Amino acid sequence: MLLTGIGVGLTLPTLISAGVSGLPPQSFSTGSGVITMARQAGTVLGISLLVATMGSGAAHPADAFDRGWEMTLGATAAAAIACLFVGTVGKTPAPPARTTRRDAGAGRAAGDAGGA
């Protein structure tokens, strides 16, 4: 229990920080709330699936325990596959910045004045 508490205590602030790092400052609290809500909903669903799997008519308690571990491994594999797509959904490459002839001349003039 102590190691679990230490692990959760070190993981959650990092998770929330990573989740809100791309948000504007005025949206930090909303982003943090959404991450926390999703974590809690995932915990509820995971525990309910585990209880349903382990409590569904196993002949021996060890068989129920084994089925619980198999369900946990399956959920972990599904989460790992989903993580492969986390940075790529909805992102399109930014077009290269275009400079006009007028901008290039202004930059050269500013560079000449700054270098003198």
Secondary structure, 3 states (H helix, E strand, C coil): CHHHHHHHHHHHHHHHHHHHCCCCHHHHHHHHHHHHHHHHHHHHHHHHHHHHHHCCCCCCHHHHHHHHHHHHHHHHHHHHHHHCCCCCCCCCCCCCCCCCHHHHHHHHHHHHHHHC
